[in-house]
Amino acid sequence: MRRRCLTLGLRRSMTTQKKDIRLAVYSYQPYMQRSQAQPLLNAFPSTKLIPTTLSVETAPLAHECNAVCAFVNDDLSAMTLEALHKQGIECIAMRCAGFDRVDLHVAEELGITVLRVPAYSPYAVAEHSVTLCLALNRQLIKSMDRVRGGNYSLSGLVGFDMHRKVVGIIGTGKIGRCTMAIYKGMGCQILAYDPYPHPEAIAIGAKYVELNQLLLESDVVSLHCPLTESTRYLINEHSIELMKNTATLINVSRGGLIDTKALLEAIKNRTIAAVGLDVYEHEAKVFFSDPSLDSDHTPGSSLPLVWDDSLASLASKPNVIITPHSAFLTAEALSTIASVTITNLHEFAVGGPYTNLVERTSYLPPEK
């Protein structure tokens, strides 16, 4: 009996033997050094810091690694996952909440574990979304430009009181609830739309309504929902037609929630008043990089090889503010992302159980 118990114990210890994590961190940038890169290196000394984005072409850089740490715009489509699998990659640790660029079907077929950071600092993103709204309302960019040029006139700078305005929050997860709490503190009325109403949102003072009613009545529409098959182009030609032509639209969630073509038409036709974006439908090609440097292929030309006319058109409008997916970018958020990512990888090292495992539910194929 004793021998049988010892054998069972040996088998159990063998099945839970801890893996040595050999990590490749893609899309490494200098801002990550202190709050993310150093903690990852402390936890996993063999970690490779790779400045380039992850793609099928750059997958071989993860040679001799068994785990990859990827960011929101890294390419984790089928071809990239297959290339990583051939390199021996067993785990994808996303250092973000979103996973819409991961082909979860293929990851499952290849036996690759996908983990994420579902919440790092909802306050950071919520505060950024409100900042965009206030900067548009009070025309801070125009005011600053005028003063720098010695112009101190007030005409053309009229805004409106936020007090008693109706703010519509689409998506009442942690970020959505933090956002509504800030607006509530300004004296705003809060309308909310989410298939799964949250008691905390109701306690804050939000009134859940149907999406069409929210769009019809809101002075500010703020998007805080994930990108899924059902939410892609949630804001489209039809939904914009329902909105007030004095409304402000804010998106700090996912670019694919808005039909860019419809948005440009609405701005052109003045059927929407102002737009604040921290995300963009096709941002993967341009965000987190400086493509403006790549313009020497034609001497005398300053047009980069990568140029998005729709993004440039949006950014040129005086009633549009675009930031480069930086809503999350606070010291606190970066530190939390690193901490949760390290915990996720430690859980992978012992074979689970997993706190932040990404399942195939709410699956959406990666953007092309």
GIDAFEN-V514600 format. One record per residue. N is the residue number from 1. OMEGA is omega in degrees with one decimal (none if undefined). Layout:
# GIDAFEN-V514600
N,OMEGA / N,OMEGA
This chain:
# GIDAFEN-V514600
1,-179.9 / 2,179.9 / 3,179.2 / 4,179.7 / 5,179.1 / 6,179.0 / 7,178.6 / 8,179.5 / 9,178.5 / 10,178.9 / 11,-178.9 / 12,-180.0 / 13,178.9 / 14,-178.4 / 15,-179.1 / 16,179.3 / 17,-174.8 / 18,177.1 / 19,172.0 / 20,-178.0 / 21,174.9 / 22,-164.6 / 23,170.7 / 24,-179.4 / 25,179.5 / 26,179.6 / 27,177.4 / 28,178.1 / 29,-177.0 / 30,-178.7 / 31,-177.6 / 32,-166.6 / 33,-173.0 / 34,-170.5 / 35,-177.4 / 36,-176.0 / 37,-177.5 / 38,175.6 / 39,178.6 / 40,177.5 / 41,177.1 / 42,-178.2 / 43,-176.4 / 44,-170.4 / 45,-178.5 / 46,-175.9 / 47,174.1 / 48,176.2 / 49,-173.4 / 50,-176.3 / 51,-175.5 / 52,176.4 / 53,179.5 / 54,176.7 / 55,178.6 / 56,179.6 / 57,-176.1 / 58,179.3 / 59,179.4 / 60,177.6 / 61,177.9 / 62,179.3 / 63,179.8 / 64,175.1 / 65,174.9 / 66,178.6 / 67,179.5 / 68,174.0 / 69,-173.4 / 70,-179.2 / 71,-165.8 / 72,-177.5 / 73,174.1 / 74,-177.6 / 75,177.5 / 76,176.2 / 77,-174.7 / 78,-176.5 / 79,179.1 / 80,179.4 / 81,178.5 / 82,177.3 / 83,178.0 / 84,179.6 / 85,178.3 / 86,177.3 / 87,-178.6 / 88,179.4 / 89,-179.0 / 90,-174.8 / 91,171.4 / 92,177.5 / 93,177.8 / 94,176.6 / 95,179.5 / 96,179.4 / 97,-175.0 / 98,177.4 / 99,-176.3 / 100,176.6 / 101,177.1 / 102,175.0 / 103,-173.6 / 104,177.4 / 105,-178.8 / 106,178.2 / 107,179.4 / 108,179.3 / 109,-179.0 / 110,-179.2 / 111,178.7 / 112,177.7 / 113,179.5 / 114,-179.6 / 115,-178.8 / 116,175.3 / 117,-171.5 / 118,179.0 / 119,179.8 / 120,170.6 / 121,177.2 / 122,179.9 / 123,-179.2 / 124,-177.3 / 125,179.0 / 126,180.0 / 127,179.2 / 128,-179.1 / 129,178.5 / 130,176.2 / 131,177.6 / 132,-178.8 / 133,-177.7 / 134,179.0 / 135,176.2 / 136,-176.8 / 137,-176.6 / 138,172.0 / 139,-175.0 / 140,-179.4 / 141,179.2 / 142,-179.9 / 143,-179.5 / 144,179.7 / 145,179.4 / 146,-176.4 / 147,177.8 / 148,179.5 / 149,178.5 / 150,179.9 / 151,-176.8 / 152,-179.7 / 153,-176.3 / 154,-177.6 / 155,-178.9 / 156,-178.0 / 157,-176.1 / 158,175.7 / 159,178.8 / 160,174.8 / 161,172.8 / 162,-179.0 / 163,178.7 / 164,175.1 / 165,179.9 / 166,179.3 / 167,178.8 / 168,-179.9 / 169,178.5 / 170,-174.5 / 171,-174.4 / 172,169.0 / 173,-175.3 / 174,-178.6 / 175,178.5 / 176,-179.1 / 177,175.6 / 178,179.8 / 179,-178.6 / 180,178.2 / 181,178.1 / 182,179.7 / 183,178.5 / 184,178.2 / 185,176.8 / 186,-179.3 / 187,179.5 / 188,170.0 / 189,-173.4 / 190,169.0 / 191,-177.4 / 192,172.9 / 193,176.9 / 194,178.1 / 195,-178.4 / 196,-179.6 / 197,-177.7 / 198,-178.5 / 199,179.4 / 200,177.5 / 201,177.8 / 202,179.2 / 203,177.3 / 204,179.1 / 205,179.8 / 206,175.3 / 207,178.9 / 208,-180.0 / 209,174.1 / 210,-175.6 / 211,-178.5 / 212,178.8 / 213,178.5 / 214,-179.4 / 215,-178.8 / 216,-169.4 / 217,-170.9 / 218,171.2 / 219,175.4 / 220,175.1 / 221,-175.4 / 222,-174.3 / 223,-178.5 / 224,-177.7 / 225,178.6 / 226,175.9 / 227,178.2 / 228,177.9 / 229,-177.2 / 230,-177.6 / 231,177.5 / 232,-177.2 / 233,172.9 / 234,174.1 / 235,-176.1 / 236,-177.9 / 237,-178.4 / 238,-177.2 / 239,177.2 / 240,177.7 / 241,179.1 / 242,-175.3 / 243,173.5 / 244,177.2 / 245,174.1 / 246,-173.2 / 247,172.8 / 248,179.2 / 249,-179.8 / 250,176.0 / 251,175.3 / 252,-174.3 / 253,179.8 / 254,-175.8 / 255,-177.5 / 256,175.6 / 257,-175.8 / 258,172.0 / 259,-174.2 / 260,-179.1 / 261,179.0 / 262,-179.9 / 263,178.6 / 264,177.5 / 265,-179.2 / 266,178.3 / 267,179.6 / 268,-177.3 / 269,179.4 / 270,175.5 / 271,171.0 / 272,-170.7 / 273,-174.7 / 274,-176.8 / 275,174.7 / 276,-176.1 / 277,168.8 / 278,179.8 / 279,-176.8 / 280,-173.6 / 281,-177.3 / 282,-173.1 / 283,-175.4 / 284,-177.3 / 285,-171.9 / 286,-175.0 / 287,-179.2 / 288,178.3 / 289,176.7 / 290,-179.4 / 291,-179.6 / 292,-179.9 / 293,-173.6 / 294,-177.7 / 295,-175.9 / 296,178.9 / 297,175.3 / 298,-178.0 / 299,-179.9 / 300,179.4 / 301,177.1 / 302,179.0 / 303,-178.2 / 304,175.6 / 305,177.0 / 306,-179.0 / 307,-178.8 / 308,-177.0 / 309,-178.4 / 310,178.3 / 311,179.2 / 312,179.0 / 313,177.6 / 314,-175.4 / 315,-178.0 / 316,-175.9 / 317,-179.6 / 318,-179.7 / 319,177.8 / 320,171.6 / 321,178.2 / 322,172.0 / 323,-168.6 / 324,-180.0 / 325,-176.4 / 326,-177.1 / 327,-177.1 / 328,-161.8 / 329,170.9 / 330,-179.5 / 331,-178.7 / 332,-179.3 / 333,-179.9 / 334,179.5 / 335,179.4 / 336,178.7 / 337,179.2 / 338,-178.2 / 339,-179.5 / 340,178.2 / 341,178.3 / 342,177.2 / 343,178.1 / 344,-178.4 / 345,174.6 / 346,177.1 / 347,176.6 / 348,-177.0 / 349,-179.4 / 350,176.7 / 351,179.0 / 352,3.2 / 353,-173.8 / 354,177.2 / 355,-172.0 / 356,178.6 / 357,176.8 / 358,178.3 / 359,179.6 / 360,175.9 / 361,-176.7 / 362,-178.0 / 363,174.0 / 364,179.8 / 365,179.4 / 366,177.9 / 367,178.5 / 368,none
